[in-house]
Amino acid sequence: MLDTLPKLEAIAFPAIRRATLHTLQLNLGYRCNLQCQHCHVNAGPRREETMSDETIESAFRLIERGGVKTLDLTGGAPEMHPRFHEIVERARALGLHVMDRCNLTILEEPGQEGLAEFLAANDVEVIASLPCYLEENVDAQRGDGVFEASLSGLKRLNALGYGDDKPLNLVFNPQGASLPPGQAALEADYKKQLAERFGIRFNNLFTITNMPIKRFGSLLLSKGTFDEYMQLLKDSFQPQNLDGVMCRGLLSVDWRGRLYDCDFNQMLELPLAESIADIEPSQLEGRAIRIAGHCYGCTAGQGSSCGGAL
């Protein structure tokens, strides 16, 4: 796979400093039942990396030191971690809001029976990837049959109250080297299409720019379009987005326990610290964030973060 980091590190970006920590994002491992073209973590069924018991305990010690209000669980498919249920229950017992970044098809996988009911019983916010409401586009990006399995997962969640009183938010990624369309207009279109065609409800749509790293970045390099895409991101830079980027209030932890300013820095191996034990949450505020050219992906156009447009 072609590495974009040398090119990204050569691109200047405005300095950013951390604000108050409120979200801890745990990447529980890179194993996933899907292998999507746009996946910035390069996840797939054959990945074996998984967060150890020791790292999980270190994460909860950090949580107990204060400041963290939200636990954001991601992967891969985070639900494939053997301690996923326990992590959710412990976080909820500590009063944390828990978010599960779910690919929807995992709800239909053998061995995951009862997963949707577990998420509902623990009031877990579901953030579900659905890159389009058209079958041909979803299957082209994520694999044959993914669209139908995603609809089944959405209907299962709707039956448990998701999309109504339980938060169900969808995630849109562009099909290629372009910026996402306006989030508000696209959300209205998604709601109309999914409701009229399939009877499906959801709360919010988050649009996320494809980052020029890992699988997608390698694809850009192989096609000779990396520089063109980076120029699009740079030309679309909006300085007002700097105040809202996720790295200012989020701490990302990889499966090994290394700390990063964001999930994207994690994938580029740009650590904030080598271990959770090396960080005191109260000392993070005001600290410089590690930056490179990929940061234009979060600040171009309407902006982009784990919570959608800024």
The 8 nearest C-alpha neighbors of each residue, nearest first, counted from 0:
[[1, 217, 2, 214, 213, 218, 221, 216],
 [0, 2, 217, 3, 220, 221, 216, 213],
 [3, 1, 4, 217, 0, 213, 5, 216],
 [2, 4, 6, 5, 212, 216, 7, 1],
 [3, 5, 7, 6, 2, 8, 267, 212],
 [6, 4, 8, 7, 3, 9, 2, 10],
 [5, 7, 9, 4, 3, 8, 10, 292],
 [8, 6, 292, 4, 9, 10, 291, 5],
 [9, 7, 291, 5, 10, 6, 4, 292],
 [8, 10, 6, 7, 11, 5, 292, 291],
 [11, 9, 292, 7, 8, 291, 12, 6],
 [10, 12, 292, 291, 9, 13, 8, 290],
 [11, 13, 291, 292, 14, 10, 290, 294],
 [14, 12, 15, 11, 290, 241, 238, 291],
 [13, 15, 12, 16, 290, 287, 288, 289],
 [16, 14, 288, 287, 13, 17, 241, 247],
 [17, 15, 287, 285, 286, 288, 247, 18],
 [16, 18, 247, 285, 284, 286, 287, 288],
 [17, 19, 284, 247, 248, 285, 20, 16],
 [20, 18, 248, 284, 21, 17, 247, 283],
 [19, 21, 248, 249, 66, 22, 18, 67],
 [20, 22, 67, 68, 248, 66, 249, 19],
 [23, 21, 249, 69, 67, 70, 68, 20],
 [22, 24, 250, 70, 249, 71, 251, 69],
 [23, 25, 71, 251, 72, 70, 250, 252],
 [26, 24, 252, 72, 27, 251, 73, 71],
 [25, 27, 73, 74, 253, 28, 254, 252],
 [28, 26, 50, 254, 74, 77, 25, 49],
 [29, 27, 49, 74, 48, 254, 26, 30],
 [28, 30, 75, 42, 74, 46, 48, 31],
 [31, 29, 46, 75, 43, 44, 28, 42],
 [32, 30, 75, 43, 76, 44, 33, 42],
 [31, 33, 44, 43, 105, 34, 30, 76],
 [34, 32, 31, 43, 35, 44, 141, 42],
 [33, 35, 43, 42, 141, 36, 32, 31],
 [36, 34, 141, 38, 37, 140, 33, 142],
 [37, 35, 38, 140, 215, 214, 141, 34],
 [36, 38, 215, 35, 39, 214, 209, 140],
 [39, 37, 35, 41, 40, 36, 214, 42],
 [38, 40, 213, 41, 214, 212, 37, 215],
 [41, 39, 42, 38, 266, 213, 29, 75],
 [40, 42, 38, 39, 214, 213, 43, 29],
 [43, 41, 29, 75, 40, 31, 30, 34],
 [42, 44, 31, 34, 30, 45, 33, 46],
 [43, 45, 31, 32, 30, 46, 33, 34],
 [46, 44, 43, 47, 30, 31, 42, 32],
 [47, 45, 30, 43, 29, 44, 48, 42],
 [46, 48, 30, 49, 45, 29, 28, 44],
 [49, 47, 28, 29, 46, 30, 254, 50],
 [50, 48, 28, 254, 27, 47, 51, 29],
 [49, 51, 254, 27, 28, 255, 54, 52],
 [52, 50, 54, 53, 49, 55, 254, 255],
 [51, 53, 55, 54, 56, 50, 82, 57],
 [54, 52, 56, 51, 55, 57, 50, 256],
 [55, 53, 57, 51, 256, 56, 52, 58],
 [56, 54, 58, 52, 57, 53, 51, 59],
 [55, 57, 59, 53, 58, 54, 52, 60],
 [58, 56, 54, 60, 55, 59, 53, 61],
 [59, 57, 55, 61, 56, 60, 54, 62],
 [58, 60, 62, 56, 61, 57, 63, 55],
 [59, 61, 57, 63, 62, 58, 56, 64],
 [60, 62, 58, 64, 59, 63, 57, 65],
 [63, 61, 59, 60, 64, 65, 67, 58],
 [62, 64, 60, 65, 61, 59, 67, 93],
 [65, 63, 61, 62, 60, 66, 280, 279],
 [64, 66, 63, 62, 67, 61, 280, 281],
 [65, 67, 21, 20, 68, 280, 62, 64],
 [66, 68, 21, 22, 62, 65, 69, 23],
 [67, 69, 21, 95, 22, 66, 96, 70],
 [70, 68, 96, 22, 95, 97, 67, 71],
 [69, 71, 97, 23, 24, 22, 96, 98],
 [70, 72, 24, 98, 97, 23, 25, 69],
 [73, 71, 99, 25, 24, 98, 100, 77],
 [72, 74, 26, 77, 100, 25, 27, 75],
 [75, 73, 77, 76, 26, 28, 29, 27],
 [74, 76, 29, 31, 30, 42, 28, 77],
 [75, 77, 31, 74, 78, 79, 30, 101],
 [78, 76, 74, 73, 79, 27, 80, 75],
 [77, 79, 76, 80, 83, 105, 81, 101],
 [80, 78, 77, 76, 81, 83, 30, 31],
 [79, 81, 83, 78, 82, 77, 27, 49],
 [82, 80, 83, 79, 78, 84, 85, 49],
 [81, 83, 85, 80, 84, 86, 79, 78],
 [84, 82, 86, 80, 85, 78, 81, 87],
 [85, 83, 87, 86, 82, 88, 81, 78],
 [84, 86, 88, 82, 87, 83, 89, 90],
 [87, 85, 83, 89, 84, 88, 82, 90],
 [88, 86, 90, 84, 85, 89, 91, 83],
 [87, 89, 85, 91, 90, 86, 92, 84],
 [90, 88, 92, 86, 91, 87, 85, 93],
 [89, 91, 93, 87, 92, 95, 88, 86],
 [90, 92, 94, 88, 95, 93, 89, 87],
 [91, 93, 89, 94, 90, 88, 95, 87],
 [94, 92, 90, 91, 95, 89, 63, 88],
 [95, 93, 91, 92, 90, 96, 68, 89],
 [96, 94, 91, 68, 69, 90, 93, 97],
 [95, 97, 69, 70, 68, 94, 91, 98],
 [98, 96, 70, 123, 69, 71, 95, 124],
 [99, 97, 124, 71, 123, 125, 72, 70],
 [98, 100, 125, 72, 101, 126, 124, 71],
 [101, 99, 126, 73, 127, 72, 125, 98],
 [100, 102, 127, 103, 99, 126, 125, 76],
 [101, 103, 128, 127, 104, 105, 100, 76],
 [104, 102, 149, 152, 105, 101, 106, 127],
 [103, 105, 149, 148, 106, 107, 102, 152],
 [104, 106, 108, 107, 103, 102, 32, 111],
 [107, 105, 104, 103, 152, 108, 111, 114],
 [108, 106, 105, 104, 152, 109, 148, 111],
 [107, 109, 105, 111, 106, 110, 104, 112],
 [110, 108, 111, 107, 112, 105, 106, 113],
 [109, 111, 112, 108, 107, 113, 114, 106],
 [112, 110, 114, 109, 108, 106, 113, 107],
 [113, 111, 114, 110, 109, 106, 107, 108],
 [112, 114, 116, 115, 117, 111, 106, 118],
 [115, 113, 117, 116, 111, 112, 118, 106],
 [116, 114, 118, 117, 113, 119, 156, 106],
 [115, 117, 119, 113, 114, 118, 120, 159],
 [118, 116, 114, 120, 115, 119, 113, 121],
 [119, 117, 123, 115, 121, 116, 120, 122],
 [118, 120, 122, 116, 121, 117, 123, 115],
 [121, 119, 117, 118, 122, 116, 123, 115],
 [120, 122, 118, 119, 123, 117, 88, 91],
 [123, 121, 119, 120, 118, 124, 165, 97],
 [122, 124, 118, 97, 121, 98, 125, 119],
 [123, 125, 98, 166, 99, 97, 167, 122],
 [126, 124, 167, 99, 98, 127, 123, 168],
 [127, 125, 168, 100, 169, 101, 99, 167],
 [126, 128, 169, 101, 102, 170, 100, 125],
 [127, 129, 170, 102, 169, 130, 171, 101],
 [130, 128, 131, 170, 171, 169, 127, 137],
 [131, 129, 171, 172, 137, 128, 170, 173],
 [130, 132, 133, 129, 137, 136, 171, 134],
 [131, 133, 189, 134, 193, 192, 130, 129],
 [134, 132, 131, 136, 135, 137, 146, 138],
 [135, 133, 137, 146, 136, 138, 132, 131],
 [134, 136, 138, 137, 133, 139, 146, 140],
 [137, 135, 139, 134, 138, 133, 131, 140],
 [138, 136, 134, 140, 139, 135, 131, 146],
 [137, 139, 142, 143, 141, 135, 140, 136],
 [138, 140, 136, 137, 141, 142, 135, 143],
 [141, 139, 137, 138, 36, 35, 142, 136],
 [140, 142, 35, 138, 139, 137, 145, 34],
 [143, 141, 138, 145, 139, 140, 144, 35],
 [144, 142, 138, 145, 141, 139, 146, 137],
 [145, 143, 146, 147, 148, 138, 142, 134],
 [144, 146, 148, 147, 143, 138, 142, 149],
 [145, 147, 149, 134, 148, 144, 137, 138],
 [148, 146, 150, 149, 145, 144, 151, 134],
 [147, 149, 151, 145, 104, 150, 146, 152],
 [150, 148, 146, 103, 152, 104, 147, 151],
 [151, 149, 153, 147, 152, 148, 154, 146],
 [152, 150, 148, 154, 149, 153, 155, 147],
 [153, 151, 149, 155, 103, 150, 154, 106],
 [152, 154, 150, 156, 155, 151, 157, 149],
 [153, 155, 157, 151, 156, 152, 150, 158],
 [154, 156, 152, 158, 153, 157, 151, 159],
 [155, 157, 153, 159, 161, 158, 154, 152],
 [158, 156, 161, 154, 160, 159, 155, 162],
 [157, 159, 155, 156, 160, 154, 161, 153],
 [160, 158, 156, 157, 161, 119, 155, 116],
 [159, 161, 157, 163, 158, 165, 164, 162],
 [162, 160, 165, 157, 156, 163, 167, 166],
 [161, 163, 201, 167, 200, 202, 166, 157],
 [162, 164, 161, 165, 160, 166, 202, 201],
 [163, 165, 160, 161, 166, 162, 167, 202],
 [164, 166, 161, 163, 160, 162, 167, 122],
 [167, 165, 124, 161, 162, 202, 168, 125],
 [168, 166, 162, 125, 201, 161, 202, 126],
 [167, 169, 203, 126, 202, 204, 201, 127],
 [168, 170, 127, 204, 128, 126, 205, 129],
 [169, 171, 128, 205, 129, 204, 206, 127],
 [172, 170, 130, 206, 129, 205, 207, 128],
 [171, 173, 130, 207, 208, 206, 209, 174],
 [174, 172, 175, 179, 177, 171, 209, 178],
 [173, 175, 172, 140, 176, 136, 130, 177],
 [174, 176, 173, 177, 209, 37, 172, 215],
 [175, 177, 228, 178, 174, 209, 173, 219],
 [178, 176, 175, 173, 179, 228, 174, 231],
 [177, 179, 208, 180, 173, 176, 300, 209],
 [178, 180, 173, 208, 206, 177, 181, 207],
 [179, 181, 182, 178, 185, 206, 184, 173],
 [182, 180, 184, 183, 185, 179, 301, 206],
 [181, 183, 185, 184, 206, 186, 180, 308],
 [184, 182, 186, 185, 181, 187, 204, 188],
 [185, 183, 187, 186, 182, 181, 188, 180],
 [184, 186, 188, 182, 187, 183, 189, 181],
 [187, 185, 189, 183, 204, 188, 184, 182],
 [186, 188, 190, 184, 185, 189, 191, 183],
 [187, 189, 185, 191, 186, 190, 192, 184],
 [190, 188, 186, 192, 191, 187, 193, 185],
 [191, 189, 187, 193, 188, 192, 194, 186],
 [190, 192, 188, 194, 189, 193, 195, 187],
 [191, 193, 189, 195, 194, 190, 196, 188],
 [192, 194, 199, 197, 190, 196, 195, 191],
 [195, 193, 198, 199, 191, 192, 197, 196],
 [196, 194, 192, 193, 198, 197, 191, 199],
 [195, 197, 193, 194, 192, 198, 199, 191],
 [196, 198, 193, 199, 194, 195, 192, 150],
 [199, 197, 194, 195, 196, 193, 200, 154],
 [198, 200, 194, 193, 197, 154, 153, 201],
 [201, 199, 162, 194, 157, 198, 190, 202],
 [202, 200, 162, 167, 168, 203, 199, 161],
 [201, 203, 162, 168, 167, 166, 200, 163],
 [204, 202, 168, 201, 169, 205, 186, 167],
 [203, 205, 169, 186, 168, 170, 206, 182],
 [204, 206, 307, 170, 169, 171, 306, 207],
 [207, 205, 171, 307, 182, 170, 308, 172],
 [208, 206, 303, 172, 307, 171, 205, 304],
 [207, 209, 303, 178, 179, 296, 210, 172],
 [208, 210, 172, 207, 211, 37, 173, 296],
 [209, 211, 212, 296, 208, 293, 39, 215],
 [212, 210, 216, 215, 293, 209, 213, 3],
 [211, 213, 216, 210, 215, 3, 39, 214],
 [212, 214, 216, 39, 215, 217, 41, 40],
 [215, 213, 217, 216, 41, 39, 218, 38],
 [216, 214, 218, 37, 217, 213, 212, 211],
 [217, 215, 211, 212, 219, 213, 218, 214],
 [218, 216, 1, 220, 214, 219, 215, 213],
 [217, 219, 215, 221, 216, 220, 222, 214],
 [218, 220, 225, 224, 216, 222, 217, 221],
 [221, 219, 223, 217, 225, 222, 218, 224],
 [220, 222, 218, 223, 219, 217, 1, 224],
 [223, 221, 219, 220, 224, 218, 225, 217],
 [222, 224, 220, 221, 225, 219, 226, 227],
 [225, 223, 219, 227, 222, 226, 220, 228],
 [224, 226, 219, 220, 228, 227, 223, 229],
 [227, 225, 229, 228, 224, 230, 223, 220],
 [226, 228, 230, 224, 225, 229, 231, 223],
 [229, 227, 231, 225, 230, 226, 176, 224],
 [230, 228, 232, 226, 231, 227, 233, 225],
 [229, 231, 233, 227, 228, 232, 234, 226],
 [232, 230, 228, 234, 229, 233, 235, 227],
 [231, 233, 229, 235, 299, 230, 234, 295],
 [234, 232, 230, 236, 235, 231, 295, 229],
 [233, 235, 231, 232, 236, 230, 299, 229],
 [236, 234, 299, 300, 232, 233, 231, 237],
 [237, 235, 299, 233, 298, 234, 300, 232],
 [236, 238, 239, 240, 299, 298, 300, 235],
 [239, 237, 240, 241, 236, 298, 242, 299],
 [240, 238, 241, 237, 242, 243, 298, 236],
 [239, 241, 238, 298, 242, 243, 237, 302],
 [242, 240, 239, 243, 238, 244, 298, 15],
 [241, 243, 240, 244, 239, 247, 238, 15],
 [244, 242, 240, 241, 309, 245, 247, 239],
 [243, 245, 246, 241, 242, 247, 304, 240],
 [246, 244, 247, 304, 249, 248, 243, 305],
 [247, 245, 249, 260, 261, 248, 244, 17],
 [246, 248, 17, 18, 245, 249, 244, 16],
 [249, 247, 20, 19, 21, 18, 246, 245],
 [250, 248, 22, 246, 20, 23, 245, 247],
 [249, 251, 23, 260, 24, 259, 261, 22],
 [250, 252, 24, 259, 261, 258, 262, 260],
 [253, 251, 258, 25, 257, 256, 26, 24],
 [252, 254, 26, 256, 255, 257, 25, 251],
 [253, 255, 50, 28, 27, 49, 256, 26],
 [256, 254, 253, 257, 50, 54, 51, 252],
 [257, 255, 54, 253, 274, 254, 252, 275],
 [256, 258, 274, 273, 253, 252, 255, 272],
 [259, 257, 252, 272, 271, 270, 251, 274],
 [258, 260, 271, 270, 251, 261, 265, 264],
 [259, 261, 246, 250, 251, 271, 288, 264],
 [262, 260, 251, 246, 259, 264, 263, 250],
 [261, 263, 265, 264, 251, 266, 259, 260],
 [262, 264, 266, 265, 261, 267, 39, 210],
 [265, 263, 267, 269, 261, 266, 262, 268],
 [266, 264, 262, 268, 263, 267, 259, 269],
 [265, 267, 263, 264, 268, 40, 262, 39],
 [266, 268, 264, 265, 269, 263, 4, 212],
 [267, 269, 265, 266, 270, 264, 259, 263],
 [270, 268, 264, 267, 265, 259, 271, 289],
 [271, 269, 259, 272, 258, 268, 265, 273],
 [270, 272, 259, 258, 260, 269, 273, 289],
 [273, 271, 258, 270, 274, 257, 277, 259],
 [272, 274, 257, 258, 270, 271, 277, 275],
 [275, 273, 257, 276, 277, 256, 272, 258],
 [276, 274, 277, 278, 256, 258, 257, 57],
 [275, 277, 274, 278, 57, 279, 61, 273],
 [278, 276, 274, 275, 272, 279, 273, 258],
 [279, 277, 276, 275, 280, 272, 274, 282],
 [278, 280, 282, 281, 277, 283, 276, 61],
 [281, 279, 282, 283, 278, 20, 66, 65],
 [280, 282, 279, 283, 284, 66, 20, 65],
 [283, 281, 280, 279, 284, 278, 286, 285],
 [284, 282, 280, 286, 281, 285, 17, 279],
 [285, 283, 18, 17, 19, 286, 282, 281],
 [286, 284, 17, 16, 18, 283, 287, 282],
 [285, 287, 17, 16, 284, 283, 288, 282],
 [288, 286, 16, 15, 17, 285, 289, 14],
 [289, 287, 16, 15, 290, 260, 17, 286],
 [290, 288, 287, 260, 269, 291, 271, 264],
 [289, 291, 288, 294, 12, 292, 14, 293],
 [292, 290, 8, 7, 293, 294, 10, 12],
 [291, 293, 7, 10, 294, 295, 8, 12],
 [292, 294, 295, 296, 291, 7, 211, 210],
 [295, 293, 296, 292, 297, 291, 290, 298],
 [294, 296, 298, 293, 297, 232, 299, 292],
 [297, 295, 294, 293, 298, 299, 210, 232],
 [298, 296, 303, 302, 295, 294, 299, 304],
 [297, 299, 302, 295, 240, 236, 296, 237],
 [300, 298, 236, 235, 302, 232, 295, 296],
 [301, 299, 235, 302, 236, 237, 298, 178],
 [300, 302, 308, 309, 299, 303, 181, 298],
 [303, 301, 298, 309, 308, 299, 297, 300],
 [302, 304, 297, 308, 207, 307, 309, 208],
 [303, 305, 307, 306, 245, 297, 244, 308],
 [306, 304, 307, 245, 303, 207, 205, 308],
 [307, 305, 304, 205, 308, 303, 309, 245],
 [306, 308, 205, 206, 304, 303, 207, 305],
 [309, 307, 303, 302, 301, 206, 304, 205],
 [308, 302, 303, 301, 243, 240, 307, 304]]
